[in-house]
Amino acid sequence: MKRFIEIIKTIYKIEDLRNKILITLGFILVYRFGAHVVLPGLDPMQLENLQQQSSTGLMSLLNMFSGGAFANASIFALGIMPYISASIVVQLLGMAVPYFQKLQKEGESGRKKMNQITRYLTILILIFQAPAYLANLHYQLPPSAFVISGFWGFNLPSVIILTAGTIFVMWLGEKITDKGIGNGISLLIMIGIIARLPSALFYEFGARLEAQGGGLVAFLVEMVILFIVFVFAIALIQAVRKVPVQYAKRIIGNKQYGGVRQYLPLKLNAAGVMPIIFAQALMFIPLMLAGFKSDALSGIGAAFSDITGFWYNFVYAIMIILFTYFYTAVIINPTQMAEELRKNGGFIPGIKPGKKTVEHLDSIMSKITLPGSIFLAIIAIMPAFAMIAGVNRDFAYFYGGTSLLILVGVVLDTLQQIESHMLMRHYDGLMKGGKLTGRSGSAAL
């Protein structure tokens, strides 16, 4: 406790870091406030059917990503998922379309153009998703819930408000990234997940104390299992395979340096939680095509909306594995890494510089990405097994899956950024006796 108080005092002393944290908290408060502002023209006291619909199946996941705004018929009801979907499309285009490949190579200017294209595509997606959400409202809520009705009175203004709401959430995320601490979009998703944890934990505790709930022992066993999964998730996100690189002698001024052994940090899970987010966004597509009406799905669509079913989890796991390879290929470029080694006079022992080094690095990444992607997929589908075992649906999401991995990944990244600010000003880090390792850090296997 004393150590924690000292860290808080240290953070407060660093004006730049203090301001960044306060700005981040301010934007998060705005986001949470907006999640409870109901669309104009709706009676907030008659949303029971919508909240009940959003408590089961794939709809509960969609509600979780929006921080509960979906079930509240909020101005932020569509959340950040349209932006995530647009990002997926743009990154896929970057692998196949020459124009987007050229933008990726243009550095900062190319990145700005791709971000602008992503924003325009987000608006295009919202034009279809917002009317689908309103159609679901009309399907779920009684006519008396609509204080204002009609196309001009309710539908058109609500489409504009929902579109503006998602764009505003997207703007909040970008501002957190620029002015605050951590990755803004990921932080907003994480806050929505955390907001559900206290109520889910309380409900599960009460359910276990009931006559057929198994008692306090069963609840403690669940906590132990949750802790083990949590530790495993941290290990997966932090795990790094270090490839030794023997640097050749370098002459700097009149001094010679030689025999320096360094490492290339090639991670088992270089993609972090992005494959989970991407795969989950695509799994929402059948539901969105059905206008968010889960009971309107049949056949294949119904199978993919059952989050405890075999086909949903099988396809979900396969997509995570594929996206892990895809995203790793996007963020790690063996050719660029080999070129940097050559420029710095470095080489991998036993491997010729140039093409052979590229092939060697690519081979290593392919081999270590496979177990990392499989472990990621296993953690992602664990909530389904928890639900089958009788764990409360809301609480089961924290036994793995999108919730846990996003929670762990974002917290580690944010804490690592805070620690970097402290270390830059010659303060001790958050973890006494060693540096905190996030997804961009390194740790020996």
C-alpha positions, 0 to 999 in steps of 0.5 A: 500500500505504501508503494502504491501511494508513492507511485501516485505521488510520483505520477502527480509530480510529473506534470505532463503525465498527470495531465495526460491521465486527467485528460484520459479520465475526462474523455472516458467519463464523457463516453460513459455519460453518453452511454446512458443518454437515450435517443430523443423520442424514446421512453427510457422506462420502456426499454425492458424488452431491448435489455432482455434481448441484449442479455443473451447470445451474440447480442450480449457481446455486442452490448458489451462492446458498446459498454451497455449503450446498445441495451440503453438505446443510447446515442452511442448504441452502435459503439466503436464496432463500425470503426473496427469493421472499417479498419478491417476492410482497409487493412485487408485492402492493404494486402491486396490493392496496389493503391493501399499498399503504396499508402502503407509505404508512404509513412506518416502521410500514407497513414493519415490518408488511410485513416481518412479512408477508414473514417469515410468507410465507417460513415458508409457502414453506419448508413446501413447499421443505424436503420437496422438498429432502429428496425430492431427497436421497432420490433422489440419495443411497444408502440407506446415507447415511441414518444415521437414517431414517423420517418421525419420525426424519429427515424431520420433524426435517430439515424443522424444521431447514431451516426454522429454518436459513433463518429464522436466515440471515434473522435474521443478514441483518437484524442485519447491516443493523441492527448492522453495515455494509452490507445484510445479505441482499445481503452474505450472498449476496455472501459465498456467491459469493466463496467459490467464486471461488478454487477456480473461478479455480484450476481454470480456470488449471489447465484452460488449462495443459493440452494443449488448454487454450490455454495461459497466453495464453488465461488472460490473455485471459480475465482481460482480458475479465473486467476489462472486464466488471467495469469495465462493470458498475461503470459501469452501477451508478454511472451517473446522469442529472442533471436540472438544477433551478433553485431559485427565490429563497429568503428565509432570515432577512434573507438572500436566496439566488438563482441556485443550480443543483442537480440531481435524480439520476435513475439509469440503473439505479436498481433496482441488482441487485434485478431480477437477484435477483428474476428469478433467484428466479423462474427457480428455480420450475420446479426447485423444483416438480420437487422439485429434481430437474433430470432430472425436468424435461421439455419447457418445464421442461427448457428453463428449466433449461438455463442456456446455452439460448436460451429460458432466457436470453431469458425471463431477460433479459425478466424483468430488463427488466420487474423493472427498470421495476417496482422503479424504480417502487417506489423512485422516486416522481415525485409525491413528488419533484415535491412536494418540489421545490414545498415547497423553492421549486424547479422544472425550467426550462420545466416547470410545477410540479405535474402537468406536473413529475410527467409530465416526471420520469416521462417521463425515468425511462421513457426512461433506464430502458430502456437501463439495463435492457437493459444489465443484461440483457446483463450478466446473460446473459453467463455463458452465452456464456462457457460456450459459449466453453469457460470453466469453468462455475464461473468463467464465472459471474463474467463477468457475470450474478447473481454479478458484478452482486451482487458489484459492487453490494454492494461499492460500497454497503458501501464507500460506507457505510464512507466515509460514517462516515469523512467524518462524522468529518472523515477522508479518504474511501477514494478520495483526491481524490474521494468513492466513488460507490455505487448511491445516489451520483451521477456525471455522464454 
